[in-house]
Amino acid sequence: MENNEKKMTNYDRKRLAREEAAKREKKKNILSIVATVAIVACIAALLIVVPMLKNREKFKEYFKINNESVSQLEFNFHRTNLINSNATYLQYFGMTSVEDLDTMIYDQEKGTTWGDYFTEGAVQSIKENKALIADAKAKNVPLDIEDDYKAYMSGVKAQATAAGISSDSYLKSLFGATEKELKSIIKENLAAVAYTEYLSEQNATSDETAQAEYDANKDKYDSVDYRVLNINADVKEGASEADVETAMKAAKEKADEMLAKVKAGEDFETLCATYAAEDKRANYADSETDYSLVTGETSAYSFSPYSTWLFDSARAKGDADIYTDEDNNVHYVLLFEQRYMGDNVLANIKNDMTYNAVAKYVEEITKGYTISDPKDNLPTL
């Protein structure tokens, strides 16, 4: 299938959720307030996404938050950061320019595009910024971000030097404006980041709480190691239902035969060298690899169709079975190896619980913030 025909599947949504979870661990949620040099540097992965704005346009009102005007420049700043922080993922869908975002569908049911997705994210990001900074002021929390701003601009200058252009030219290519025009927007963003970090410190999850969460939900957090061989049915293009059924039956017989030998104690990897597709057998026969072994898989990040079998709490070492995927005409021969607490589990639990506490707080303080769109620039909101 060509990239420009790629649709958002449940697998893709789970993959996106996984990447968003990783961002959360680093306080870089896709819909949050971060604009760092690391994100700025990511723009090289995509074509320029912000057209040059005329001076009279960039400061015009784009929409309002609680009757406070938000300029097109501020909106573009946040939207560009969100797009380029996800450049690699977008390229997976064949998107390499801003035009692609407005043609590729993100949500089939709603009919919204990836462009809509990032527009909504940018608006949410700005709304959170306004609420966070107002809350910090109300609580008299000092937000000294001068060093952060210097570090940000230092990174911009380094990227500009590498590109052989001035800092202002680089910023114009990113956001359509100069440092002077962007300074207040960048500082407001960095101030919101600083306050988020303050809230994270105030709401930090204790070691005891993280341990209790793990003890209560081991199925969610444990890792598993297992072996797998997929035995595909030999289904020809244009095959009838009867042909598919016959091919699946033949593949199942092959899988059953291998499973019986596994249960009898024969070595799984050695059997793979016999039962795998002919063009894959050398991989299993290679004594330097352990090709059938999968390690460190967790239920939260598992994309396997047989995940339910893997993470059954009753699963024990030596369990073997076959999982049949009718949709893809394949039988998986499985052998369970072990289940255990992986590295950094408690640290990750602490990060997630802290993030969730802060996210809940941010959700509360933004409830009173309303979006108005008098110029109809935000049709999906």
Residue pairs with C-beta under 8 A, 6 or more apart in sequence:
2 94
3 93
3 94
4 94
4 104
6 93
6 94
6 104
7 105
7 108
8 105
8 106
8 107
8 108
11 303
14 303
15 89
15 303
16 89
18 300
18 301
19 30
19 86
19 89
20 29
20 30
21 300
21 352
23 29
23 30
23 85
24 351
24 352
24 355
25 348
25 351
25 352
25 355
27 34
27 193
27 196
27 197
27 200
27 355
28 34
28 36
28 85
29 355
29 359
30 82
30 85
30 86
30 121
31 82
31 121
31 124
31 125
32 125
32 128
32 196
33 125
33 128
33 129
33 132
33 189
33 192
33 193
33 196
34 81
34 85
34 189
34 193
35 77
35 78
35 81
35 152
35 186
35 189
35 190
35 193
36 152
36 155
37 151
37 152
37 154
37 155
37 156
37 158
37 159
38 155
39 81
39 84
39 85
40 81
40 84
40 155
40 156
40 159
40 174
41 155
41 159
42 84
42 85
42 87
43 49
43 80
43 84
43 87
43 173
43 174
45 84
45 87
45 88
45 91
46 83
46 84
46 87
46 90
46 91
46 95
46 96
46 97
47 96
47 97
47 98
48 98
48 173
48 174
49 80
49 83
49 84
49 97
49 98
50 76
50 80
50 98
50 173
50 174
50 175
50 176
51 176
52 172
52 176
53 72
53 73
53 76
53 176
53 177
57 72
58 71
58 72
58 73
58 76
58 176
58 177
58 181
59 71
59 72
59 73
60 71
60 72
61 69
61 70
61 71
61 374
61 375
62 70
62 71
62 72
62 74
62 75
62 375
62 377
63 70
63 75
63 123
63 371
63 372
63 373
63 374
63 375
63 377
63 378
64 70
64 371
64 372
64 373
64 374
65 126
65 127
65 130
65 369
65 370
65 371
65 372
66 130
66 368
66 369
66 370
67 372
68 130
70 126
73 175
73 176
73 177
73 181
73 182
73 185
74 126
74 185
75 122
75 123
75 126
76 175
76 176
77 175
77 182
77 185
77 186
77 189
78 121
78 122
78 125
78 126
78 189
79 118
79 119
79 121
79 122
80 174
80 175
81 125
82 118
82 121
82 122
82 125
83 90
83 98
83 101
83 118
90 96
90 100
90 101
90 114
93 104
93 114
94 100
94 104
95 101
95 104
95 114
98 115
100 114
101 113
101 114
101 115
101 118
102 113
102 114
102 115
103 113
104 113
104 114
105 111
105 112
105 113
105 114
106 112
106 113
106 114
106 116
106 117
107 117
110 380
112 380
116 380
119 378
119 380
119 381
120 378
120 380
120 381
123 371
123 378
123 381
127 366
127 369
127 371
128 192
128 362
128 366
129 188
129 189
129 192
130 369
131 362
131 365
131 366
131 369
132 191
132 192
132 195
132 196
132 362
132 365
133 143
133 188
133 191
133 192
133 195
134 365
135 195
135 365
136 143
136 191
136 195
136 198
141 195
141 198
143 191
143 194
143 195
143 198
144 194
145 187
145 190
145 191
145 193
145 194
148 190
148 193
148 194
149 183
149 186
149 187
149 190
152 186
152 190
153 167
153 179
156 167
156 170
156 171
156 179
157 167
159 170
160 166
160 167
160 169
160 170
163 170
165 173
167 179
168 178
168 179
171 177
171 178
171 179
171 182
172 178
175 182
196 358
196 362
199 358
199 361
199 362
200 354
200 355
200 358
203 354
203 357
203 358
203 361
204 350
204 354
205 349
205 350
205 353
205 354
205 357
206 350
207 346
207 350
209 350
209 353
210 346
210 347
210 349
210 350
210 353
211 346
213 349
213 353
214 221
214 341
214 345
214 346
214 349
218 313
218 341
219 299
219 311
219 313
220 299
220 300
221 298
221 300
221 341
221 342
221 345
221 349
222 298
222 299
222 311
222 339
222 340
222 341
222 342
223 295
223 296
223 297
223 298
223 339
223 340
223 341
223 342
224 297
224 298
224 310
224 311
224 315
224 336
224 337
224 338
224 339
224 340
225 293
225 294
225 295
225 296
225 297
225 337
225 338
226 293
226 294
226 297
226 310
226 334
226 335
226 336
226 337
227 268
227 269
227 292
227 293
227 294
227 334
227 335
227 337
228 292
228 294
228 306
228 332
228 333
228 334
228 335
229 258
229 268
229 271
229 272
229 275
229 276
229 292
229 332
229 333
230 330
230 331
230 332
230 333
231 251
231 254
231 255
231 258
231 275
231 276
231 330
231 331
231 332
231 333
232 251
232 277
232 329
232 330
233 244
233 247
233 248
233 250
233 251
233 329
233 330
233 331
234 247
234 250
234 251
235 243
235 244
235 247
235 248
235 329
236 243
239 247
244 329
247 329
248 324
248 326
248 329
248 331
251 329
251 330
251 331
252 322
252 324
252 331
254 275
254 331
255 275
255 322
255 331
255 332
255 333
256 322
257 275
258 271
258 274
258 275
258 333
259 320
259 321
259 322
259 333
261 271
262 268
262 271
262 320
262 333
262 335
263 320
268 292
268 335
269 284
269 290
269 291
269 292
269 293
270 284
272 281
272 284
272 291
272 292
273 281
273 284
273 285
274 281
275 333
276 283
276 284
283 289
283 291
284 291
284 292
293 337
296 342
297 304
297 310
298 342
299 307
299 310
299 311
302 310
302 311
304 310
305 323
305 325
305 328
305 332
306 323
306 332
306 334
309 315
309 321
309 323
309 334
310 334
310 336
315 336
315 339
316 336
317 336
317 337
317 338
318 335
318 336
319 335
319 336
320 333
320 334
320 335
320 336
321 334
322 331
322 332
322 333
322 334
323 331
323 332
323 334
324 330
324 331
324 332
325 331
325 332
371 378
371 381
373 381
